[in-house]
Amino acid sequence: MTTHTNLSELMIELSAGSIVLRDDRTKQQWAVDLPAFLLAKFPVTQAFYFEIMQEKPSTFTGENLPVETVSWKDAVVFCNALSVKEGLKSCYSFDDEEITFDTTANGYRLPNEAEWEYACKAGTTAIRYGELDAIAWYKDNSGKTTHPVGTKEPNAWGLYDMLGNVWEWCSDIYDETVYGSYRILRGGGWYDEERGCLATNRRRSHPTSFKIDDLGFRIARNVL
């Protein structure tokens, strides 16, 4: 069971690198250089979320199932609460509806989408890090539900459920000029068909009002 008591085992340090991102909507692509960072092996579980927030928002029930039916704001509030519990500086601050992000803080946060795709691909250039049935819970094998984290094969860097099970919120705003405050989500979920579970897929939704039963998150942290 993943909880804050085993955070040192939960977080994996990924070395610095670079990734080329692409937006199929605009046909643009861009390169991002990344410093080293820490990323959780698994999406946040229901047990972990309850331990920190004392809330059970999920549609499905199970301590080691990924937490879902959480908004982007729910996810960053969790990150701040975990940071406080660990004696770290919070990454997010709130002023009415305005949310600011301190990129230098040592607390927990959501990964940005460049970190997420870099971590998902784990040094490969393929759209997936393995054969889909072996690595992901998706429409053809999920039985219309989430599954305990870490029950499919990990990628080469030891990260589980990067594809399938639940989509994962990322820190980034998608395209402020077109979609306002919409944030990015990645990875595909239990309800998605094969074409939805790709390392390169980019989706977006509203940060406070959008909650659904195939969308959760995993935590990241700067290496300082």
Secondary structure as UniProt FT lines:
FT   HELIX           4..6
FT   HELIX           7..10
FT   STRAND          11..14
FT   STRAND          17..23
FT   TURN            24..27
FT   STRAND          28..34
FT   STRAND          37..40
FT   HELIX           46..53
FT   TURN            63..64
FT   HELIX           72..85
FT   TURN            86..87
FT   STRAND          92..95
FT   TURN            96..97
FT   STRAND          98..101
FT   TURN            103..104
FT   STRAND          108..109
FT   HELIX           113..121
FT   TURN            122..123
FT   HELIX           132..135
FT   TURN            139..141
FT   TURN            149..150
FT   TURN            156..157
FT   STRAND          167..173
FT   HELIX           176..179
FT   TURN            180..181
FT   STRAND          183..186
FT   TURN            190..191
FT   HELIX           194..196
FT   TURN            199..200
FT   STRAND          203..205
FT   TURN            207..209
FT   TURN            213..214
FT   STRAND          215..216
FT   STRAND          220..222
//
